[in-house]
Amino acid sequence: MKNIKLIIEYDGTEYAGWQRQTNALSVQQVIEDALNTLTGSNIELTGSGRTDSGVHARGQVANFHTDSTIPPERFSFALNTLLPKDIRIVHSMEVPDCFHARYSAIGKRYRYSMITNPHGTAIGSRYYCHVPYPLDVEAMKRACSYIIGTHDFAAFQAAGSAARTTVRTIGMARIVSRPPFLYFDIEGSGFLYNMVRILAGTLLEIGKGKLAPDNMPEIIKSRDRRRAGPTAPAQGLSLEEVYYEGSLGSLESGELK
């Protein structure tokens, strides 16, 4: 029995998130169905974590066990002939039996993408949050500095989470400005339900001048969801990379261990 790791890219627009559901189409279900067709067996795919409805991924990771004779590196090619164009297997490989896409992960990196102009964009509208008003980018950058470190992020957690603790460690949080595009990049040991989108929504409130950068530590300390900004729209968010032992980034330097 081989343990196969997949790196997956998908446009989440047409899907009810990553995780298989009983009443809506998910990315996991589509890939599992393709795997079952390919191998002739019932395969259960383990993902690194959920992404919500409408959220995208460039670096989702999943693994599965199989006794198929298909070479591990060929699974990506074979699966892509069966999958819709909005789901691609970027890479497939055999990994040790102990590898678990979720429990072996030591961190993740997300990007929240915005376009700041009066009329939005036709090309790429599925991947950007449209912000039709000017933003104080320098204020947003200053606010990001307060996010970095180990904090209780309860104020940035949506209702319905089953997380045992709301303490998380953030190794990188930054605003990248490439007018008219603006990106919020964040890397951490783990994230709460809707945490990145709520942080993005709070940074947008700071950019609009409705909150001050120095309000960020107060909001974190309050642990009160009502103090933070709104949840930013799903289409701007993408899971960029999942980190494991040996990954590059601030995680590799030991900042998040």
N, C-alpha and C positions, 0 to 999 in steps of 0.2 A: 504494500500500500504506500503510495507516494503522497507527500504533502506539497501542494502546488500553490504558490503565491501569485496573485494577479495585481497589477497596477492598472487602475481603471480611470478613464476620463469619461465624463458624461455631461450633457446639457440636461439639467433637471427640470426644464420648463414643463414637459408633458407628463411628469411623474410625481406621485404622491410621496416623494422622498426616497431614501435608500431602502429602508426596511420593508420586507414583505408584509402586505396587509390583506385582509379578507375582502375588502370592498373597493379597492383602488389599485391601479397598476403601479408597481414600484420598480426601481432599478434592479434590486436584488432578484425579484421574481423573473424579470426578463433574462438576466444572465443565468439563473438556475435552470430555466426552461431550455435555454440553448445548451447548457452543459448536459442536461438529461438527454436531449436529442443526440448530442455528440457522443456520449459514452454509453447510452442505453441503460443507465442506472439512475437511481434517485440520489442526487448530490445536494448536500446542504452547504451553502456558502456562508462563511463567517466574515463579516465586515469589520473594519477598524472602529466603526461607530456609525451612528445615524447622521444623515443630512435631511433637513426638512423639505417639505414640498416646495418645488421651485428653485432649490439651491443646487449649485453646480459642483463639479469636482474635476480637477486636473490630476489629482494624485490620491484618489481613494485606494485603499488596499484591502484585499480579501484573500482568504485561503480556503482550500477544500482538500479532502482526501479522496483518492481514487486508485483503483487498480488498472486503469486504462493503460493501453500500450502506447498511446500517443506520447511522443517525446515532450517533456515539460515545456521547452521553449517554443513548441509548435502550437500549444493551446491558444496563444494569442491570435495566430493566423487562422486557425480553424474556427474559433469562436467569432471572429470578426466577419466571417462569411455568413453567419447566422443572425448576428445582432443588427438592430436598426442603426442608422447612421449617427444617431445622437448618443450612442454608447460605443466606446472603443476600448479594447484591451490593449494598453500601451506596451505591456511586457508580461511575460509569464516565465516562471522558473521554479525548480524544485528547491525546497527549503527543509531544514531539519524537522523531524516529526514534532518537536516541542514548540515550533513556531505557531503562534496564535495571533491573527491579525489585530485583535482587540487587546488582549492581555499582554502581548509582547511589546506593544507600542509605548514609547516613553514621551511622546509629545506630538503636536500637530502645528501646522502653519496654515492660516487662512488669509484670504485677501477679500476686502470689501471694496467694490469698484463703483465710482460715481462719475457722472458727467455734469459739469457745471456750466450750462449755457441756457439761453432763453427757451430753446425749442427742442432740446434733446437730440437724439440721433436715430436715424432709420436703420443704419447698419450697426448692429451690436446692441439694439434696444433691449434684447433679452438678457443682457449681461451687465447692465449698468443701472444704477439708481439715478434718475434724473433729478437734479437740483437746479431749479430755474432762477435762483437768486445768488448774489455774491456771498462768499464765505470768507471769514477771517482765518486763513490757513495757518498763520503763525500761532494763533490762539489754540487751534486744534493740535498743532505740534506740541505746544507746551503742555496741554492736557494729557497727551500720550505718555509723558514722562512719569506721571503719577500712577499709571497703570502697571508699569514694570515692577516686578518683585512678587513676593508672596503676600496675598491679601485674601480676605474673606469677600468674595464677589456676590454675596446674596442679593445685593441691590440690582444686579444685572442678570438675574435668573427669572425666566418666565414661570408662571404657575404650571403645575403638573409634573415637575421634575421629581425623580426618585433618587436624586443624588444623596449619598450618605453624609457628605461634607461639602460645604460651599467654598472651601479654601482651595485656591489654585495658584500656581506659580507661572508668571508671565516673564519670558526671557527677552522678548522684543515686541515693541509696539511703536509704530511710526506712521506718519502721513507722508506719502510720496505725491508731489504735485507735478503734473505734466499737462498743463492747460490745453484743452478744457477738461482734461481727465484728472481725477483725484482718487488716490488709493489709500486705504487703511490696511496695513499689514500687521498681523499679530501672530506670535509664536508662543506656545505655552505647553505646560505638562498635561493640560486637559482643560476642557471648557464645559460650562454649565449649559442647560437648555436655553437656546437663543442668546447666549451670552455675547457672542461677537456682534450680532445684529443690534442688541440693546446698547452695547458700547458704541457702535457706529451711529446709532440714533442719538446718543448722548453727545458724541463729538459733533454731530450736525447741529445740535442745539447750541453748542459752544461756538461753532462757526457762524451761526446766525446772530450771536450776541444775546441769546436768551439765557444762557448760563455762562459763567466765567470759567477760565481754565482752573483757577484755584478752587472751584466748587467740586472738582473731581475727587480729591481726597476726602472731602466732607461726605459726598455721596457714598463712596466706598465704605467709610466708617459707619454710616447710618444703617447699612444693611437693609434699606427700605427701597423696594422696587419703585415706589411712587416718586422717589427723589430723582431717579434716573430718567433719561429721555425715552422717547417712543422706540418701539422695535422697528428698525429699518427694513425696507422691503426685501423679500427673499432673493430676487433676481440679481442683486448686487454681490451676493456672497458665493465664494468658491473655496472648497477645500483644496489647498495647493499641494500639500505634502504631509505624509505621516512619517514620523521619525521612529527608528528602531536603533538598537545598539549598533554603533558604527556609522550612523547618519551624520551628515554635515550640519552646520548651523550652530547657534548658541547652545543647543542641547548637547552637542558633541563636546563643547568646552567644559561641560560639567555644571553649568549655571543652573540647570533644572533638576539636578540629581540630589 
